[in-house]
Amino acid sequence: MAGIKVYHFLPSGLYYRLSSEKEAVAALKIEGGFIWLNYTRPVREDLMKLIGLFDIHPLSVEDCLDASQIPKIEHFSGNTFLIINSAAYSQKTVIIDELDFFVGNDFLITVNGIGEEGRAPLENIENAVLKDNMTAQLSPSMLMYMIMDVIVDRKLEVIEAVEDDLEQAEEMVIDNTERFDPTELITLRRSLLTLRKSLFHERELFTRICRRDCQFIRENEIYQYRDIYDHIVKLFELTENYREMLTSLMELYTSLLNNIMTKSSNQTNKSVRRLTLIATIFMPLTLIAGIGGMSEWTMITGQENWKLAYPLFMLGMVITGMIVYLIIKALEKRDKG
């Protein structure tokens, strides 16, 4: 369901939920600390409120409502706008979802569930990031790091699932090439390309963060973001390695399939060759048998001599067949030589 969860984090390290954005802004002015607004499947009207409450740029709101954006980072006077991707794996297909972050000195805003299928990667993330050992050192940028860290860890699970399917495909190609469906390799290739595109842009995003381009990320928190950057680089390299493995596997499948087709073609050629040999041998015999069957042989040898004439006729057919066979073999031997 569409909705918003509002949390107010006090300077003491405690936090509690509020019911609306305006209530959170009022509490922030009175008690200090910072607030977290987590939007799930929001409509335009929900996000337009942010323009007046937190001085969010209207173009950033438009980007939040567009699920086809690539990971990026944009700086404004009062906040920094970031887009990263979450990943899920279903039916050998990688599904990418957009996650939007607005981070300022005293607020963090997250937006998810904008895609056509309405998946919301942050819908139940509170249990993963809001732990009992919350301390006063927690800040909007640290909370953003904790959320991003969970999302990146989930990407590792996706890549491991892709690796398992790739290994299964490899075993199937080797063990049962004829029954293997090559569309599985095409689907895996598309999934790896989708992951690569997402990780490539995220690597650039975290490179800028590690260069301290974002003024709303504290100096002592840059090290945590470097850890995410290292994970992103590792995942990107894994994706590249699996793409190379997939390319090799497609070449192996093509080679094995060609070998099978060549073997089948050779078997067919052998069968045709045998039939041609048999037909060639029996062609003159059929001619001779046709002539003999029209009583010409009896007329030539005399009807009273049939007991001797027909055995000689059969012997002549056998000799003719052997001569034709020897001629064919001699010709084949000459061609091979």
C-alpha positions in Angstrom: 0.0 0.0 0.0 1.0 3.6 -0.6 2.0 5.5 2.5 4.6 7.3 4.5 6.5 6.4 7.7 7.9 9.3 9.6 10.6 8.9 12.3 12.0 11.6 14.6 15.5 10.8 16.0 16.4 12.7 19.1 19.9 13.9 20.0 19.9 11.4 22.8 19.7 8.5 20.3 16.1 7.6 20.9 13.5 7.8 18.1 9.7 7.6 17.7 7.2 7.6 14.9 5.0 10.6 13.9 1.9 10.8 11.8 2.7 13.4 9.2 5.4 15.6 7.6 4.2 18.8 9.2 4.2 17.2 12.6 7.8 16.0 12.0 8.9 19.5 11.0 7.3 21.0 14.1 9.0 18.4 16.4 12.3 19.0 14.7 12.2 22.7 15.5 11.3 22.0 19.2 13.4 19.0 20.1 16.2 19.0 17.5 17.8 15.9 16.1 16.7 14.8 12.6 13.8 13.2 10.9 13.4 10.4 8.4 10.5 10.3 5.9 10.2 7.0 4.1 7.7 7.2 1.2 6.3 4.0 -0.3 4.5 4.1 -3.7 3.8 7.8 -3.3 1.6 9.9 -5.7 2.6 13.2 -7.1 0.7 15.2 -4.4 2.6 13.4 -1.6 6.0 14.5 -3.0 5.0 18.0 -4.0 4.7 18.8 -0.3 8.5 18.4 0.0 9.1 21.5 -2.2 7.7 23.8 0.5 8.7 21.9 3.6 12.3 21.0 2.8 13.1 23.2 -0.2 13.4 20.2 -2.5 13.9 21.2 -6.1 10.9 20.4 -8.4 13.0 18.7 -11.0 14.2 16.2 -8.3 10.5 15.5 -7.5 10.0 14.8 -11.2 12.9 12.4 -11.2 11.4 10.6 -8.2 8.3 10.0 -10.2 10.2 8.6 -13.2 11.2 5.0 -12.6 13.6 5.0 -15.6 16.3 7.2 -14.1 19.8 5.9 -13.8 21.9 6.2 -10.5 23.2 9.7 -10.0 23.9 12.4 -7.5 22.9 16.1 -7.6 23.8 18.8 -5.2 21.5 21.7 -4.1 21.9 24.4 -1.5 19.9 22.7 1.2 20.1 19.0 0.3 21.7 16.4 -1.9 19.6 14.2 -4.2 20.8 10.7 -4.9 19.4 7.8 -6.9 20.6 4.2 -6.5 19.1 0.9 -7.6 17.9 -2.1 -5.7 18.0 -5.5 -7.4 15.8 -8.6 -7.1 16.0 -11.9 -9.0 13.0 -13.8 -10.2 12.7 -16.5 -13.0 16.3 -16.0 -14.1 15.6 -12.3 -14.6 17.2 -9.4 -12.7 14.6 -6.8 -11.7 15.9 -3.3 -11.0 14.0 -0.8 -8.9 14.8 2.9 -8.3 15.5 4.3 -4.8 15.6 8.0 -4.2 17.3 9.8 -1.4 17.2 13.4 -0.2 19.8 14.1 2.5 20.2 17.3 4.4 21.6 18.5 7.7 18.6 17.5 9.7 16.5 15.2 7.5 16.6 12.1 5.3 13.8 11.4 2.7 13.6 8.1 0.9 11.2 7.3 -1.9 10.6 3.8 -3.3 8.0 1.7 -5.1 7.7 4.0 -8.1 8.0 1.2 -10.7 5.2 -0.1 -12.8 4.9 -3.3 -10.7 4.9 -1.3 -7.4 7.8 -3.2 -5.8 9.0 -1.4 -2.7 12.5 -2.4 -1.6 12.4 -0.2 1.5 9.0 -1.3 2.6 10.3 -3.5 5.5 13.8 -2.1 5.8 13.2 -0.5 9.2 13.9 -3.7 11.0 17.3 -3.9 9.2 18.5 -0.4 10.0 16.6 0.6 13.2 18.3 -1.5 15.8 18.2 -1.4 19.6 21.7 0.0 19.9 20.9 3.3 18.3 23.3 6.1 19.6 23.5 9.8 19.6 26.1 9.6 16.8 23.4 8.6 14.3 22.9 11.3 11.6 20.9 11.5 8.3 23.9 10.6 6.3 24.8 7.7 8.6 21.2 6.4 8.3 21.4 6.7 4.5 24.6 4.7 4.6 22.9 1.9 6.7 20.1 1.7 4.2 22.4 1.7 1.2 24.5 -1.0 2.8 21.5 -3.3 3.1 20.5 -2.6 -0.5 24.1 -3.4 -1.7 24.2 -6.6 0.3 21.0 -7.7 -1.4 22.6 -7.2 -4.7 25.3 -9.7 -3.7 22.5 -12.2 -3.1 21.2 -11.5 -6.6 24.6 -12.0 -8.2 25.0 -15.3 -6.3 21.7 -16.5 -7.6 22.8 -15.6 -11.2 26.0 -17.5 -10.6 24.0 -20.6 -9.5 21.9 -20.4 -12.6 25.0 -20.0 -14.8 26.6 -23.1 -13.3 23.4 -25.1 -13.8 23.3 -23.9 -17.4 27.0 -24.9 -17.9 26.3 -28.4 -16.6 23.2 -28.7 -18.8 25.2 -27.6 -21.9 27.9 -30.2 -21.2 25.7 -33.1 -20.1 22.7 -32.7 -22.4 23.5 -30.3 -25.2 20.6 -31.4 -27.5 17.9 -30.7 -24.9 19.4 -27.4 -23.6 17.4 -24.3 -24.3 19.7 -21.5 -25.5 17.2 -18.8 -24.5 18.3 -19.4 -20.9 21.7 -18.0 -21.9 20.1 -15.0 -23.6 18.0 -14.3 -20.5 21.1 -14.6 -18.2 23.0 -12.3 -20.5 20.3 -9.6 -20.4 20.3 -9.9 -16.6 24.0 -9.4 -16.3 23.9 -6.4 -18.7 21.2 -4.9 -16.5 23.3 -5.4 -13.4 26.4 -4.0 -15.1 24.6 -0.9 -16.2 23.3 -0.2 -12.7 26.6 -1.0 -11.0 28.6 1.1 -13.4 26.6 4.3 -12.6 26.6 3.5 -8.9 30.4 3.1 -8.9 30.6 6.6 -10.3 28.2 7.9 -7.7 30.1 6.5 -4.8 33.4 7.7 -6.3 32.0 11.3 -6.0 30.9 10.7 -2.4 34.3 9.3 -1.4 35.8 12.5 -2.9 33.8 14.4 -0.4 31.6 16.0 -3.0 28.5 15.9 -0.7 28.6 18.5 2.1 25.9 16.7 4.0 28.0 13.6 4.7 30.3 14.0 7.7 34.0 13.7 7.4 34.2 10.7 9.7 31.4 8.9 7.8 33.2 8.9 4.5 34.9 5.6 5.5 31.6 3.8 5.7 30.8 5.0 2.2 34.2 3.8 1.0 33.2 0.3 2.2 30.1 0.5 0.0 32.2 1.6 -2.9 34.5 -1.4 -2.4 31.5 -3.7 -2.5 30.2 -2.0 -5.6 33.5 -2.4 -7.3 33.6 -6.1 -6.3 30.1 -6.7 -7.6 30.9 -4.9 -10.9 34.0 -7.1 -11.4 32.0 -10.2 -10.6 29.4 -9.2 -13.2 32.1 -8.7 -15.8 33.6 -12.1 -15.0 30.2 -13.8 -15.3 29.6 -12.0 -18.6 32.9 -13.5 -19.9 31.9 -16.9 -18.6 28.5 -16.6 -20.3 30.2 -15.6 -23.6 32.5 -18.6 -23.3 29.5 -20.9 -22.5 27.6 -19.6 -25.5 30.6 -20.4 -27.7 30.9 -23.8 -26.1 27.3 -24.6 -26.7 27.6 -23.5 -30.3 30.7 -25.7 -30.8 29.1 -28.7 -29.2 25.9 -28.2 -31.2 28.0 -28.0 -34.4 29.8 -31.2 -33.5 26.5 -33.0 -32.9 25.1 -31.7 -36.3 28.3 -32.7 -38.0 28.2 -36.2 -36.5 24.5 -36.5 -37.6 25.4 -35.2 -41.1 28.2 -37.8 -41.3 25.9 -40.6 -40.3 23.4 -39.4 -42.9 26.1 -39.3 -45.6 27.2 -42.9 -44.7 23.7 -44.1 -45.0 23.2 -42.4 -48.3 26.5 -43.8 -49.5 25.5 -47.3 -48.6 22.2 -46.9 -50.4 23.9 -45.5 -53.4 26.3 -48.4 -53.5 23.5 -50.9 -53.3 21.5 -49.1 -56.0 24.5 -48.9 -58.3 25.2 -52.6 -58.0 21.7 -53.6 -58.6 21.0 -51.3 -61.5 22.8 -53.5 -64.1 21.4 -56.6 -62.4 17.9 -55.2 -62.7 18.5 -54.6 -66.4 19.8 -58.1 -66.9 17.0 -59.6 -64.9 14.4 -57.6 -66.9 15.8 -58.9 -70.1 16.0 -62.5 -68.9 12.5 -62.3 -67.5 11.0 -61.5 -70.9 12.0 -65.1 -72.1 14.9 -63.8 -74.4 17.3 -66.0 -72.4 15.2 -69.1 -73.1 14.9 -68.2 -76.7 18.7 -67.8 -77.0 19.6 -71.0 -75.1 16.7 -73.1 -76.1 13.8 -74.2 -73.8 15.2 -77.7 -73.4 18.4 -76.3 -71.8 16.8 -74.2 -69.1 18.2 -76.4 -66.2 21.8 -75.4 -67.3 21.0 -72.0 -68.8 19.4 -70.3 -65.8 22.1 -71.3 -63.2 24.6 -69.8 -65.7 22.3 -66.7 -66.0 22.3 -66.3 -62.1 26.1 -66.8 -62.0 26.5 -64.1 -64.6 24.4 -61.7 -62.5 26.6 -62.4 -59.5 29.8 -61.9 -61.5 28.4 -58.7 -62.9 27.5 -57.4 -59.5 31.0 -58.2 -58.1 32.6 -56.4 -61.1 30.5 -53.3 -60.5 31.3 -53.4 -56.8 35.1 -53.7 -57.5 34.9 -50.9 -60.0 33.2 -48.6 -57.4 35.8 -49.5 -54.8 38.6 -48.8 -57.2 37.2 -45.4 -58.1 36.7 -44.5 -54.4 40.3 -45.5 -53.6 41.6 -43.4 -56.5 39.6 -40.4 -55.2 40.9 -40.7 -51.7 44.4 -41.1 -53.0 
